[in-house]
Amino acid sequence: MNLDEYYKRLNLSRSASPSDVKRAYRRLRAKYHPDRNKGRESTVAPVFTRIQEAFEILTGKRAPPASPPPPPASTERPSQPARSADHHGAPAMRGANCLIELFVPLEAAIHGGEVRTSYPVKEPCHACQDSAVACTVCQGTRSRMTVKSAAVKIAPGAWDGQRLVIEGGGHPGTNGGPAGDAICSVAIVCDAAFRRDGLNLACEIQVDFVTATLGGSFEANILGHAHLLQIPPNAQAGSKIRLAEQGLAERNGSRGDLTLQLVLAMPAAAAHLSGEERKRLRDMFAEAELRSRRLVGSSR
């Protein structure tokens, strides 16, 4: 196949640079990945496979397939459909591996868990078998795309680019050979509530103004896990609490930090304060404000 066809699959011209190829691949991969098209996996799987093949060939990760030789000219018309070559006695061959991108949410990346994924594999077309008549299922290619699904175990501390292997989850073998493996490349998906800077994460937590004023223990639920925090007295809105090595992990085991930014909130009990209690609270803050002014004045 001419290389122009592979550039065309990525909506690029032949003059595209390697960086253009990578950008186009990432954009189309995100659009057509089966995991991002729930309910349409069988429709997008062939497109995704063609995009993947084009990227691997244009970046040198896979050699382009050899063009088949032209069929010999013949003036005779066969009296019956031709049969494919007899495969009896052919050696069993292991199926090819397939590389898939595994989108892992933050909670599973940090604490571990299980992530389900769907991906396309190519298998022989059983509808046409050995018949030479054009098949409406595979259009005469003798193979068809199907979608596999699997649940992948994620250990705590997963990192971007980590390889996880689903043994036997790849393309089927031939002549009774075993299937190849599905090799998952981890891509961590950052929740909208979090900001990411490399391995470091940051998010906001709501703290009632009483705890922020007086200080004390405060329990925050972050990514499904409880964290007991110590809030210093007179904490202001926007104050930050840094939790060392509670962020994302790297291949070498190093961890980033998790930074929590305080957002002050009204305690639920405030709705049940009596008029007298509200007055006492107002008087307390007024007296505190007066003392503050006196201290400022005496220091001048």
N, C-alpha and C positions, 0 to 999 in steps of 0.2 A: 504494500500500500504506500502511495506517495505521502511524504511527510506533510504536504499541504493539508491532507485530510485530518491529521492530528491537530494542526493549528486551528483548523476550522471548527473542530469539536470544542475548543476553548474560546471560540469567537475572536481569534487573533489572526494577524497577517504573518507571512513567512518572516518578516523583518522584526518580529517581536523579540525582545531581550529575555534572558533567563528570569530576571525579576518580574517582567510582564507575565511570563508563563506561570510563575508562582502565585502572583496576585489573582490572575484569572482562575487558576485552579482552586484557590481558597474560596473565592466568591461562589463559584459553581458548586463546589463541594458542600458548602453550607446550604445552598438552595436545594440540592437534589439528594442529600444524604437520607437514607431510609429512616433513620431515627428522628429526623425532623419532618417527616411526612407520614405521620401515623394514619393508617387506613389506606394509604396510597403506595405502600412499599413495592408491590408487584409492578406498579406503573413506573416508578422512578428508578428502580433497581437497574434496568438495562442502561438508562442514561448515565447513572452514577458510575457504572462499570466502564462505559466508553470514556468518560471524563478521566477516571483513574488511569486507564490504559494510556490515554494521550499524554497525561502528565508524566508518567513513568518513562515513556519512550522519549519525549522531548527533553527530559532532564538526564537521560542516560542511565536510568535505573533498570531499564528493560530494553532488550534488543527488539527492533521491529520484526514482525513475523515475515517469513519468506513468502514471496508470491508463489502461488501454485503454478506448475507448468501448464501451458494450454493443452486442451484435450486433442488427441490426434484426429486429423480429418478423416471422415468416413462417408462413403456414398451409400452405404447399406443402412437400411432402417431396421432396427431390431424388431423381431416379431413379438417380444414380450419385454416388460420392464427389466432393465438391467439390475443385477444384484450386486451389492457391495462385496468386496473381497472377503473370503472366508477367514474369520479371526480365530478359528479354533487352533489352539496351540500357541497363540501369541502370548508373550510374557505379561504377567500382571504388573501394572505400573501404579505407583503411588500418585494420588492427586496433587495438584499444585497448592501451595499455601496461598492464603489471601490476606492482605493487609487492610485492616479496617480502623477507623478512628472511633474511639470510645469516649463519649462525652460523659464526664464524671462530675456530679454536683459537689459543691464545697464540703457538705457534711460527710459524704462518703470518702472524699479525698483526705480529710483530716482524721475522721474517727473510724473509717472503714465501713463496709456495707456491701450491698449487692446492686449491680446495675444491669438492667436488661438492654440488649442491643439487637438490632436486626441488620442483616447485610446480605448482598447478593452473591450467589455462587452459580457457576455454570455446570450443568449436568447433561448427560445424553438425553436426547428426545426419545421417549419411549413410545410416542404416538406413531412415528414413522418406522422405527426399528430399522430393518435392512432394506426397506422399499426405496426405490429410486424415484418414485412419484413425489412431486413437490408437496411437502406437508404444510397444512395451514397453520399448525402450531409453531413450527420452527422456521417456516419459510425456506425449507430445503437445506438449512445449515446443519441439521442433525444434532443440534444442541439447543438448549433453552435455558433462560435465566430463571432461577427460583430464589426465594428469600428464606434464609435461615434465621432463627431467633435463638438467643442464648442468654443465660443469667451469668454474669461474670462477678466473681468474688473480688472485692477490693480490700486490701489490707490497709490499716491505718498508716497515714503518712505517704500516700501516693503522690507522684510528681508528674509534671507535664513531660510527655514523651516516654514514660515508662511502658515497657512492653509486657503484655500479659498474653499467655498462649491458651487458646481453646483447642486442646488436642482432638484431632479428627473433625474439627469444625470447618475445614477448608473445602476446596473443590473435590468432588468424588474422584476416586481412582478409576482406571480402565482395566478391563479384562479381570475384574474381581480384585483389583488392587485396593489398598486402604485409602481413605480420604486424607488429604493434606490437613494442615493446621490453619486455624484462624489466628492471626497475630494482631492483637489489639494495641493500638498506640493511644495512651491516655491523653485526653485533652480536658483540663479542668474548666468547668463552667462556673463563672463567678455569679453569685446571686445578686439581684438588683440592689439589695439592701447593703451590699458590701462594696468597698473600694479596694482595688488591688494595686500594689506597687511591688512587682517582683514576687518575693515570698511573703511580703508583709500584707496584712489585711487591716481594714478599718471599718467600723460601723458605728451607728448611734445607738445609745440606750436611754430609755426614759427613766428618770429618777425623780421621786416626789420631792417637792421643795423643802419639806420638813427634814427628810434625811439629808438633803444637800446642805441645809442650814446647820443642823446639829452634828452631822457626821454619824457613821455607824455602819453596820453590816447591811448589805443589800444583795439579794439574789437575782441574777439576770439569767435568762434562758437564751443561749446563743447557739444556733445550729443544732437545736434539739438537746443540748446538754446544759445543766445548771452550773453557773459559776458564782461562787460566794465572793463578793467584792467588798473592800473596805473603802467607804466614801469619807474623805477628809472633811472636817468642819468647814463651813463657808465655801463649799464648792460652787463655782459659778457655771452658768450655762456655757457649754463649749469646752469645759475642763476635760482633760484627757487622762485616761488610765491605761497604762501599757502593760499587757500581759506577755512577758517574754517567752519566746519559743512556743507560742500558741497559734502561729500562722501556718503557712504551707511548708511542705518539705522539699528538699532537694535530693538528688540521687545519692550524694555523699552522706545523707542523714542530717545535715544542718536544717534548722527551722527558722522561719521568719517570726515576726511578732504580730500580735493582735492588739490594735489600739481601739479603745472604746471612748467615744465622745459623748459627754453628758448632755442630755436634753431635759430641761426641768419640766415637770408635769404637776398638775394639781392632784393632791391625794383624794381618793374617793370619799374619805370621811369628811372632807370639807363641806360637802353638800348637807351634812347633818349637824353642823355647828349651830348652836342657839344664838340668839341676838346678843346675850350677855357674853358668851364666849367670843364672839366676833369683836365685841367692844374691847374685851381684855386683850385680845391679840393685837388690835389696832393700837391700844395704849402701850403695850410692850414695845412695839416697833417704834412708836413715837418717842418713848423714853430712851431707847437705844440710839435713835438718831440724834437726840439732844446731847447725850454723852459723847457721841462721836464728834459733834461740832465743838464741844468744850475742849476735847483733847486736841483738836486741830488748832483751836485758838491759843491754847496754852503752849503749844510747841513753837509758835511764831515769836 
